[in-house]
Amino acid sequence: MIGHEANKSQIHQDAQQNDYINISFSEFSMYNECPHKHLILKYLKLDEQTPSIHLFFGNAIHESIEVGIKNNLSKEQREKYFCDKFKKDMMDNMFNSPQFSELENFTQQGKNILSFIDIEKIFGQYKIVSVEEQLYETIYKKFKFKGFIDMVLYNEDKDRYLITDWKTSGEEWDVSKKKKDQTFLCQMRFYKFFWAKKNNIPLDKIDCRYVVLNRLKNKNDIFGGFGEIQIVDVNSDENEILQSLEKLANTVMNIHIEQNFPKVKITGNERFNCMFCQFKGGNHPLCNSKYNQYVELLNTNKKA
């Protein structure tokens, strides 16, 4: 979207002019899943992340909802916007990929999601405060947290705010499993803390919610029926937020001060995080079995 891209461009320009160093939740998450992968893709930029149909699907759904809310589009207009954007992105980026054959199924799943989104029904007595709100807040000195909150709502009767994030998923979340993932929980904690700081709102007046847009009932059975919308409330107290901020500070320190990028497969946490990695395999030149390969990569690819 033009406005969204303009905001991101402005953040980039501000960062360059003021010598700021930014970190987003996605970058924080990548580092904490595998520091070495972060080194390759984010820090040294030796390769690019492999595109996928899931990325373009999620982007198209998010943008169609955002544009639909801002421009008061009908459900039919939102569906058309989604179909046009999703098809264009897939044609431009994945036409020669095996995943392109899934375009029609994903399109139908996206249209189903959009046909059931009713903002007033989902959020009841809340009114919209902002859509795709920019966060660009100081962590410490020149280090900034950057991000965009999908939607912020306000309930006047209860005097409470609701930070909302749309998530596309193959199937319904296992909420208990999600809430055991400390990196996952950090996203809403960061949004809550930095949005409160930006707008001078007390933390205890802010709730957080994911709206999970499930494509299927079972992601392993594409003909087993469409998924449904799932509401997942994730609230944290000040102590939990503080712990997440400490993790954010440590992540920034490891990246930009200590330059510490150990491999997840060496540290023993590879079972899930290596499964879909584009660098998996013991002899990949950017991620072989050598423990301190990241030191060699840093020394041979010094940043200007």
JOUR-V410248 format. One record per run of one state. SS is the DSSP state (H for helix, E for strand, L for the rest). FROM is the first residue (numbers start at 0). TO is the last residue. If there is no record, write none. Layout:
ss=SS from=FROM to=TO
ss=SS from=FROM to=TO
//
This chain:
ss=L from=0 to=0
ss=H from=1 to=17
ss=L from=18 to=19
ss=E from=20 to=22
ss=L from=23 to=23
ss=H from=24 to=32
ss=L from=33 to=33
ss=H from=34 to=42
ss=L from=43 to=51
ss=H from=52 to=70
ss=L from=71 to=73
ss=H from=74 to=93
ss=L from=94 to=96
ss=H from=97 to=115
ss=L from=116 to=117
ss=H from=118 to=122
ss=L from=123 to=125
ss=E from=126 to=139
ss=L from=140 to=141
ss=E from=142 to=154
ss=L from=155 to=158
ss=E from=159 to=168
ss=L from=169 to=173
ss=H from=174 to=177
ss=L from=178 to=180
ss=H from=181 to=198
ss=L from=199 to=201
ss=H from=202 to=204
ss=E from=205 to=213
ss=L from=214 to=214
ss=E from=215 to=215
ss=L from=216 to=224
ss=E from=225 to=225
ss=L from=226 to=227
ss=E from=228 to=232
ss=L from=233 to=236
ss=H from=237 to=255
ss=L from=256 to=262
ss=H from=263 to=266
ss=L from=267 to=268
ss=H from=269 to=272
ss=L from=273 to=281
ss=E from=282 to=283
ss=L from=284 to=285
ss=E from=286 to=287
ss=L from=288 to=291
ss=H from=292 to=299
ss=L from=300 to=303
//
